[in-house]
Amino acid sequence: MQKGLFITFEGSDGCGKTTQINLLNEYLRAKCRPTLLTREPGSGGLGIKIREILLNFEGEIAPNCESFLFLADRAQHVEYTIKPALKEGKIVLCDRHTDSTLAYQGYGREGDIERIKLLNEIAVNGLKPDLTLVFDIPAETSLKRVGHDKDRMEASGLEFFDRVRNGYLEIAKLEPERVRVIDASDSIENIHKKVVEIVESL
């Protein structure tokens, strides 16, 4: 059975990854390539309920609980959305995946990096992206782009987003064959051209 391609889009809040994933999806569809556009958390069904808790719950959430909620969403998403699409030969474009949990709950929340890596492996059950694009911007720019109407994660502060950014850069350094870092301070058009160039090289 033909295997598709699994591409994940990562970066701090406000980095422009959602704009770029939509532009790539339009580009690929225009070339008659079958795609699935999805996201984590909250791709549908159970995931939507988990996303609502993660982003809008007004009480305190323990760091481990936060990690487990993301991982529960991921396990469901991988099994019932991503893997079936890949088996059909689709190009799956996912807005956030395992690296978000590592960058946010690991580096950002200063959790146990190795434990989160292990839990990620359990959640995805052997699946790994063919390509991950990290859209890199300074933490100050990230917070400015998000604006005043912040969800629970976006309201975590400058030091938190500095750690998240450094986490993504560390992930890229450790896995250069999978992870490509893109300067997200450039224009939307130039970033899209870079994304297309990288994806077409696959």
C-alpha positions in Angstrom: 0.0 0.0 0.0 1.3 3.4 -1.0 2.6 5.5 2.0 1.9 9.2 2.1 4.0 12.0 3.5 3.8 13.3 7.0 4.8 17.0 7.4 4.5 18.9 10.7 4.5 22.7 11.2 6.0 23.9 14.5 6.9 27.2 16.3 5.9 29.6 19.0 2.5 31.2 19.1 2.3 33.9 16.5 5.1 32.5 14.3 2.9 32.3 11.2 2.9 28.5 10.8 -0.9 28.3 10.4 -0.8 30.8 7.5 2.0 28.8 5.9 0.4 25.4 6.4 -2.8 26.7 4.6 -0.7 28.2 1.8 1.1 24.9 1.3 -2.1 23.0 1.3 -3.5 25.3 -1.4 -0.3 24.9 -3.4 -0.3 21.1 -3.2 -4.0 20.8 -4.1 -3.5 23.1 -7.1 -0.9 20.4 -8.2 -3.6 17.7 -7.7 -1.8 16.1 -4.8 -4.1 14.6 -2.2 -3.7 16.3 1.2 -5.1 16.1 4.7 -4.9 19.4 6.7 -5.1 18.8 10.5 -3.9 20.1 13.8 -3.1 19.2 17.4 -4.7 19.5 19.8 -8.3 19.3 18.6 -8.5 17.8 15.1 -12.1 16.6 15.8 -14.4 14.6 18.0 -12.6 13.8 21.3 -9.8 16.2 20.4 -12.0 19.2 20.3 -13.1 18.6 23.9 -9.5 18.2 25.0 -8.4 21.4 23.2 -11.1 23.3 25.0 -9.8 22.2 28.4 -6.1 22.9 27.5 -6.7 26.4 26.1 -9.6 27.8 28.1 -9.8 26.0 31.5 -9.7 28.7 34.1 -8.3 26.7 37.0 -4.8 25.5 37.7 -3.5 22.5 35.6 -0.6 20.5 36.9 2.3 20.3 34.4 2.0 16.5 34.2 -1.7 16.7 33.7 -1.2 19.2 30.9 1.3 16.9 29.2 -1.0 13.9 29.5 -3.9 15.8 28.0 -1.8 16.7 24.9 -0.6 13.1 24.7 -4.1 11.7 24.9 -5.2 13.9 22.1 -2.2 12.9 20.0 -2.7 9.1 20.5 -6.3 9.5 19.3 -5.3 11.7 16.4 -2.5 9.5 15.2 -4.6 6.3 15.3 -7.8 7.5 13.7 -6.8 10.5 11.5 -3.1 10.5 10.5 -2.3 6.8 10.0 -5.4 6.1 7.8 -4.6 9.2 5.7 -1.0 8.1 5.2 -2.1 4.6 4.2 -4.3 6.2 1.5 -1.2 8.0 0.2 -2.1 11.5 1.3 0.3 14.2 2.2 -0.6 14.9 5.8 0.0 18.5 7.0 -0.2 18.8 10.7 -0.3 22.1 12.7 1.7 21.0 15.8 2.7 17.5 16.8 5.3 15.9 19.2 7.8 18.7 19.1 5.2 21.1 20.5 4.9 19.0 23.6 8.7 18.7 23.9 9.2 22.5 23.4 6.3 23.7 25.5 5.9 21.2 28.3 9.5 20.1 28.3 11.6 23.2 27.7 8.9 25.8 28.4 7.5 24.3 31.6 10.9 22.9 32.4 9.6 19.3 32.6 11.6 16.1 32.3 12.7 16.1 28.6 13.6 12.4 28.4 10.3 11.4 30.1 8.3 13.5 27.6 10.2 12.0 24.7 9.3 8.5 26.0 5.6 9.5 26.4 5.6 11.0 22.9 6.9 7.7 21.5 4.1 5.8 23.3 1.4 8.2 22.0 2.5 8.0 18.4 3.1 4.2 18.4 6.0 4.3 15.9 4.9 7.2 13.7 7.4 9.9 13.0 7.2 13.0 10.7 9.1 12.8 7.4 9.7 16.5 7.7 9.2 19.1 10.4 9.3 22.9 9.6 10.1 25.1 12.6 9.1 28.8 12.1 11.5 30.7 14.3 10.9 34.2 15.8 12.1 35.9 18.9 9.9 35.6 22.0 9.2 39.3 22.0 7.8 39.1 18.4 5.7 36.1 19.3 4.0 37.9 22.2 3.4 41.0 20.1 1.8 39.0 17.3 -0.5 37.2 19.7 -1.9 40.5 21.0 -3.9 41.1 24.2 -6.6 38.4 23.7 -4.5 35.4 24.9 -5.5 31.9 25.7 -4.1 30.0 28.7 -0.9 28.9 26.9 -0.3 32.3 25.2 -0.5 34.1 28.5 2.6 32.2 29.9 5.0 35.2 29.6 8.3 36.2 28.0 10.6 33.9 29.8 8.4 30.9 29.0 8.4 31.7 25.3 12.2 32.2 25.4 12.6 28.7 26.7 10.1 27.4 24.1 12.1 29.0 21.3 15.4 27.7 22.6 13.7 24.3 22.9 12.7 24.2 19.2 16.2 25.3 18.2 17.7 22.5 20.3 15.4 19.9 18.7 16.5 21.1 15.3 20.1 20.8 16.3 19.6 17.3 17.5 17.6 16.1 14.4 18.9 18.1 11.4 17.8 15.5 8.9 14.1 15.8 9.9 13.8 19.4 11.2 14.3 22.5 9.1 14.3 26.0 10.7 12.8 28.9 8.8 13.2 32.5 9.6 9.6 33.6 10.3 10.4 37.3 10.4 10.6 37.4 6.6 7.6 38.2 4.4 4.7 35.7 4.0 5.5 35.3 0.3 9.2 34.6 0.8 8.5 32.2 3.6 6.0 30.3 1.4 8.6 30.1 -1.4 11.1 28.6 1.1 8.5 26.1 2.4 7.7 25.0 -1.2 11.4 24.6 -2.0 11.9 22.4 1.0 8.8 20.3 0.5 9.4 19.8 -3.2 12.9 18.5 -2.4 11.2 15.5 -0.8 
